């Protein structure tokens, strides 16, 4: 399992990729809500939220790249 610091680094990297390869999507990054989950379970709520945020960034790239060519 990744640590909070590792997930933050991953999020920074994928955000950089979006800004470099798909700058037109950059405006949406700030609008993406990051949910904080307070449910009980085995996983730290902050870790879970970071994973979900990273996954949503991946999904944006995946969906956008299907219909738009890289420059």
MDAnalysis code that builds the backbone (N, CA, C; Angstrom):
import MDAnalysis as mda
import numpy as np

u = mda.Universe.empty(213, n_residues=71, atom_resindex=np.repeat(np.arange(71), 3), trajectory=True)
u.add_TopologyAttr("name", ["N", "CA", "C"] * 71)
u.add_TopologyAttr("resid", np.arange(1, 72))
u.add_TopologyAttr("resname", ["UNK", "UNK", "UNK", "UNK", "UNK", "UNK", "UNK", "UNK", "UNK", "UNK", "UNK", "UNK", "UNK", "UNK", "UNK", "UNK", "UNK", "UNK", "UNK", "UNK", "UNK", "UNK", "UNK", "UNK", "UNK", "UNK", "UNK", "UNK", "UNK", "UNK", "UNK", "UNK", "UNK", "UNK", "UNK", "UNK", "UNK", "UNK", "UNK", "UNK", "UNK", "UNK", "UNK", "UNK", "UNK", "UNK", "UNK", "UNK", "UNK", "UNK", "UNK", "UNK", "UNK", "UNK", "UNK", "UNK", "UNK", "UNK", "UNK", "UNK", "UNK", "UNK", "UNK", "UNK", "UNK", "UNK", "UNK", "UNK", "UNK", "UNK", "UNK"])
u.atoms.positions = np.array([
    [0.846, -1.171, 0.000],
    [0.000, 0.000, 0.000],
    [0.896, 1.239, 0.000],
    [0.517, 2.216, -0.817],
    [1.286, 3.454, -0.898],
    [1.003, 4.342, 0.296],
    [2.015, 5.120, 0.628],
    [1.864, 6.081, 1.727],
    [1.222, 7.359, 1.203],
    [0.823, 8.200, 2.117],
    [0.234, 9.485, 1.747],
    [1.226, 10.311, 0.920],
    [2.491, 10.304, 1.329],
    [3.516, 11.059, 0.607],
    [3.689, 10.530, -0.821],
    [3.687, 9.214, -0.980],
    [3.832, 8.614, -2.314],
    [2.641, 8.967, -3.204],
    [1.464, 8.944, -2.641],
    [0.269, 9.300, -3.408],
    [0.296, 10.769, -3.808],
    [0.760, 11.625, -2.914],
    [0.879, 13.046, -3.250],
    [1.869, 13.262, -4.390],
    [2.969, 12.531, -4.388],
    [3.941, 12.617, -5.477],
    [3.306, 12.146, -6.783],
    [2.569, 11.035, -6.728],
    [1.887, 10.526, -7.922],
    [0.894, 11.547, -8.470],
    [0.161, 12.194, -7.584],
    [-0.817, 13.205, -8.001],
    [-0.109, 14.396, -8.639],
    [1.002, 14.810, -8.065],
    [1.768, 15.914, -8.658],
    [2.281, 15.541, -10.046],
    [2.749, 14.307, -10.210],
    [3.258, 13.858, -11.508],
    [2.150, 13.830, -12.559],
    [1.008, 13.250, -12.222],
    [-0.070, 13.147, -13.195],
    [-0.652, 14.527, -13.502],
    [-0.665, 15.417, -12.517],
    [-1.105, 16.786, -12.756],
    [-0.140, 17.484, -13.716],
    [1.150, 17.245, -13.542],
    [2.154, 17.790, -14.457],
    [1.982, 17.262, -15.865],
    [1.666, 15.977, -15.975],
    [1.417, 15.372, -17.285],
    [0.227, 16.037, -17.960],
    [-0.815, 16.266, -17.200],
    [-2.002, 16.929, -17.754],
    [-1.634, 18.330, -18.226],
    [-0.896, 19.070, -17.436],
    [-0.521, 20.438, -17.807],
    [0.383, 20.455, -19.030],
    [1.275, 19.461, -19.168],
    [2.201, 19.413, -20.299],
    [1.541, 18.896, -21.579],
    [0.816, 17.796, -21.472],
    [0.275, 17.139, -22.666],
    [-1.136, 17.587, -23.024],
    [-1.901, 17.970, -22.028],
    [-3.299, 18.353, -22.245],
    [-3.600, 19.659, -21.501],
    [-2.929, 20.738, -21.863],
    [-3.103, 21.990, -21.106],
    [-4.547, 22.490, -21.075],
    [-5.328, 22.118, -22.065],
    [-6.721, 22.540, -22.093],
    [-7.539, 21.912, -20.959],
    [-7.024, 20.854, -20.353],
    [-7.709, 20.212, -19.228],
    [-7.314, 20.812, -17.880],
    [-6.253, 21.601, -17.868],
    [-5.742, 22.161, -16.608],
    [-6.799, 22.929, -15.832],
    [-7.686, 23.599, -16.560],
    [-8.693, 24.407, -15.862],
    [-9.652, 23.556, -15.033],
    [-9.761, 22.271, -15.376],
    [-10.682, 21.394, -14.653],
    [-10.069, 20.786, -13.393],
    [-8.758, 20.787, -13.321],
    [-8.090, 20.173, -12.164],
    [-8.482, 20.874, -10.867],
    [-8.494, 22.191, -10.882],
    [-8.848, 22.950, -9.686],
    [-10.301, 22.809, -9.287],
    [-11.130, 22.426, -10.249],
    [-12.553, 22.282, -9.975],
    [-12.923, 20.897, -9.460],
    [-11.985, 19.971, -9.510],
    [-12.270, 18.601, -9.081],
    [-12.342, 18.534, -7.562],
    [-13.457, 18.110, -7.043],
    [-13.552, 17.994, -5.584],
    [-12.753, 16.799, -5.076],
    [-12.142, 16.974, -3.940],
    [-11.447, 15.874, -3.280],
    [-12.288, 15.529, -2.069],
    [-12.914, 14.360, -2.111],
    [-13.780, 13.947, -1.008],
    [-12.943, 13.418, 0.141],
    [-13.318, 13.775, 1.311],
    [-12.717, 13.202, 2.508],
    [-13.741, 12.236, 3.082],
    [-13.336, 10.998, 3.151],
    [-14.252, 9.952, 3.609],
    [-14.009, 9.685, 5.092],
    [-15.075, 9.688, 5.846],
    [-14.966, 9.449, 7.279],
    [-15.590, 8.119, 7.695],
    [-15.710, 7.220, 6.732],
    [-16.278, 5.913, 7.055],
    [-15.251, 5.069, 7.776],
    [-15.736, 4.164, 8.562],
    [-14.836, 3.268, 9.293],
    [-14.394, 2.142, 8.366],
    [-13.194, 1.712, 8.557],
    [-12.667, 0.637, 7.743],
    [-11.186, 0.470, 7.994],
    [-10.580, -0.397, 7.215],
    [-9.166, -0.696, 7.395],
    [-8.260, 0.392, 6.833],
    [-8.748, 1.113, 5.826],
    [-7.908, 2.083, 5.143],
    [-8.082, 3.483, 5.719],
    [-6.973, 4.193, 5.842],
    [-6.977, 5.580, 6.299],
    [-7.839, 6.405, 5.338],
    [-8.769, 7.191, 5.865],
    [-9.660, 7.972, 4.998],
    [-8.914, 8.915, 4.056],
    [-7.812, 9.502, 4.511],
    [-7.051, 10.413, 3.666],
    [-6.392, 9.645, 2.515],
    [-5.861, 8.476, 2.784],
    [-5.251, 7.635, 1.749],
    [-6.303, 7.265, 0.721],
    [-7.467, 6.895, 1.195],
    [-8.552, 6.522, 0.293],
    [-8.936, 7.699, -0.596],
    [-9.036, 8.876, -0.027],
    [-9.389, 10.075, -0.788],
    [-8.332, 10.396, -1.838],
    [-7.059, 10.267, -1.467],
    [-5.978, 10.528, -2.416],
    [-5.998, 9.522, -3.567],
    [-6.257, 8.268, -3.251],
    [-6.351, 7.235, -4.294],
    [-7.494, 7.549, -5.259],
    [-8.628, 7.954, -4.709],
    [-9.780, 8.291, -5.541],
    [-9.481, 9.503, -6.416],
    [-8.799, 10.484, -5.865],
    [-8.436, 11.677, -6.627],
    [-7.489, 11.304, -7.763],
    [-6.483, 10.495, -7.475],
    [-5.549, 10.051, -8.503],
    [-6.280, 9.277, -9.598],
    [-7.170, 8.397, -9.204],
    [-7.936, 7.617, -10.180],
    [-8.781, 8.516, -11.072],
    [-9.356, 9.551, -10.495],
    [-10.169, 10.459, -11.307],
    [-9.310, 11.234, -12.303],
    [-8.092, 11.585, -11.921],
    [-7.171, 12.239, -12.851],
    [-6.775, 11.288, -13.983],
    [-6.520, 10.038, -13.631],
    [-6.218, 9.031, -14.656],
    [-7.380, 8.879, -15.633],
    [-8.568, 8.873, -15.100],
    [-9.772, 8.696, -15.918],
    [-9.953, 9.867, -16.884],
    [-9.665, 11.067, -16.416],
    [-9.756, 12.238, -17.286],
    [-8.808, 12.084, -18.471],
    [-7.578, 11.693, -18.200],
    [-6.599, 11.509, -19.275],
    [-7.058, 10.407, -20.222],
    [-7.484, 9.312, -19.677],
    [-7.912, 8.170, -20.479],
    [-9.061, 8.562, -21.406],
    [-10.075, 9.179, -20.861],
    [-11.237, 9.555, -21.663],
    [-10.906, 10.628, -22.686],
    [-10.123, 11.610, -22.303],
    [-9.788, 12.698, -23.210],
    [-8.892, 12.221, -24.347],
    [-7.926, 11.357, -24.024],
    [-6.989, 10.906, -25.044],
    [-7.638, 10.000, -26.080],
    [-8.792, 9.442, -25.768],
    [-9.517, 8.613, -26.743],
    [-10.017, 9.455, -27.916],
    [-10.317, 10.700, -27.647],
    [-10.915, 11.542, -28.684],
    [-10.021, 12.675, -29.158],
    [-8.854, 12.834, -28.547],
    [-7.959, 13.917, -28.919],
    [-6.539, 13.372, -29.064],
    [-5.850, 13.835, -30.092],
    [-4.457, 13.409, -30.312],
    [-3.521, 14.206, -29.439],
    [-2.425, 13.552, -29.014],
    [-1.391, 14.257, -28.261],
    [-0.664, 15.209, -29.196],
    [-0.202, 16.300, -28.648],
    [0.517, 17.272, -29.466],
    [1.991, 17.163, -29.250],
])
